[in-house]
Amino acid sequence: MFGVILGKAIFEKIPINSYLDRTLLRQLLCVDNTVTLADMFGYDKELFQSWNFLLNNQINDMGLETYFVVAKENSDNSTIDSV
């Protein structure tokens, strides 16, 4: 619905005072349709910093492994490593 309103306002040359996300603006202007990590900065700064840290640092020895414990009736719990 927002696209219809925005398109109508552009067609009628009505100025709209609103903030458009960098990714949306680039797609509207047909500059580049690929979404990059830098686009996340304008959307969510904390998420951008987290993903940037994961990309730029060795995370193998940080203890970020994920594992699941599966409980079955009448048997011992077993640990399954995720891949």
Order of alpha helices (4+ residues) and beta strands (2+ residues): alpha-alpha-alpha-alpha-beta-beta
